Amino acid sequence: MISLKKLNALPVYYRKTIPDDYLDVMGHMNIRWYMTLFDEAAWHFFNSFGMDRQYYEASNNGAFALKQFIRYLAEVHAGETVAVRTRVLGRSAKRIHFMHFLINETTGKLATTMESLGSHADLAARRTSPFPDSIAAVLDTMIAEQNQLGWAAPLCGVIQP
């Protein structure tokens, strides 16, 4: 797996200290909360390239989640602080391929990864649609910058943009 030093080059899109009510009967964070953390990070991530509430309301466009692949690597417990860092892997005219890395900052371990495929959407038609040029340009810049990191993301191999 990738070292934390390498992952620290990625932006943090969400951070949280895990409350007691996130635990399940096994004493670790229940899987439903991983999706909550990833969802919170995804909103901040999408905001970073212009797909925010203002854009959605003004354009009647949005986003659809298409596929996710999650790997659980280490337990997370109450009182521990986690951060979600995100890497853009690629895009097509309508789709974006990215990966969230949930890092347990308390233990210094990579706890979980989620590889995701999403799309731009025309909400009136309820169909995928091309990214506007302004958003596509920001994504292309992010992809180019992150391609310079010098390490490959641990892809599942089945998600293609």
SVG drawing of the C-alpha trace seen along z (x, -y; Angstrom):
<svg xmlns="http://www.w3.org/2000/svg" viewBox="-36 -30 44 38">
<polyline fill="none" stroke="black" stroke-width="0.4" points="0.0,0.0 1.0,-3.6 3.0,-5.3 1.4,-8.1 4.2,-10.4 3.1,-10.0 -0.6,-10.4 0.1,-13.6 0.6,-15.3 -3.1,-15.0 -5.6,-17.5 -7.8,-16.8 -11.4,-17.2 -12.9,-16.1 -11.6,-15.4 -13.6,-14.1 -13.0,-12.7 -15.0,-9.5 -17.8,-9.6 -18.9,-6.6 -22.1,-6.2 -20.2,-5.3 -19.1,-2.0 -20.8,1.3 -21.1,4.4 -17.5,5.4 -16.2,2.1 -15.0,0.5 -16.5,-1.9 -19.5,-0.4 -19.3,-0.3 -22.2,-2.8 -20.1,-5.6 -17.3,-5.0 -19.8,-5.9 -20.8,-9.0 -17.2,-10.2 -16.6,-9.5 -19.8,-11.3 -18.8,-14.4 -15.4,-14.4 -17.0,-14.0 -19.1,-17.2 -16.0,-19.2 -14.1,-17.6 -16.8,-18.4 -17.0,-22.0 -13.2,-22.4 -13.7,-22.1 -16.9,-24.1 -19.7,-21.6 -21.2,-23.2 -24.7,-24.0 -24.7,-27.4 -23.7,-25.6 -26.4,-23.0 -29.1,-25.5 -28.1,-27.9 -27.6,-25.3 -30.0,-22.5 -27.0,-20.2 -25.6,-17.8 -23.8,-14.6 -24.6,-10.9 -22.6,-8.2 -22.1,-5.3 -19.7,-2.8 -17.7,-2.4 -15.1,0.1 -14.1,0.0 -11.1,1.7 -11.0,1.9 -7.4,2.1 -7.4,1.2 -10.0,0.6 -11.1,-2.8 -12.2,-3.4 -14.0,-6.1 -11.9,-9.0 -9.6,-8.6 -9.3,-11.4 -9.5,-10.5 -8.9,-12.5 -10.1,-11.8 -7.6,-12.8 -8.6,-12.5 -6.9,-11.9 -8.4,-12.5 -7.5,-9.5 -9.0,-10.6 -12.1,-11.7 -14.0,-11.4 -16.4,-13.9 -19.1,-12.9 -17.4,-10.9 -14.9,-11.4 -12.7,-8.6 -11.3,-9.3 -10.1,-7.7 -10.6,-8.6 -8.0,-7.6 -9.3,-7.5 -6.3,-8.0 -6.4,-7.4 -4.4,-10.3 -4.4,-9.0 -2.7,-5.7 -0.9,-6.8 -2.5,-4.1 -4.3,-4.1 -7.7,-2.7 -9.7,-2.5 -9.7,-3.4 -12.7,-4.0 -12.3,-4.1 -15.3,-5.9 -16.8,-6.7 -19.2,-9.6 -20.7,-11.6 -21.9,-15.0 -25.7,-15.0 -28.4,-17.0 -31.0,-17.0 -33.9,-18.0 -33.3,-15.0 -32.0,-12.8 -29.2,-11.6 -25.4,-11.9 -24.1,-14.9 -20.7,-16.4 -18.8,-18.5 -18.9,-22.2 -15.6,-23.5 -14.8,-25.5 -15.2,-22.5 -13.4,-20.2 -10.4,-22.6 -10.1,-22.6 -10.3,-18.8 -7.7,-18.5 -5.3,-20.7 -5.9,-18.6 -5.3,-15.4 -2.1,-16.8 -0.8,-17.9 -1.6,-14.6 -0.1,-12.6 3.2,-14.1 3.1,-12.5 5.3,-9.6 3.1,-6.8 0.2,-4.8 -3.1,-4.6 -4.1,-1.1 -6.9,-0.6 -9.4,2.3 -9.0,2.8 -12.7,2.9 -13.7,-0.8 -13.1,-2.6 -14.0,-6.3"/>
</svg>
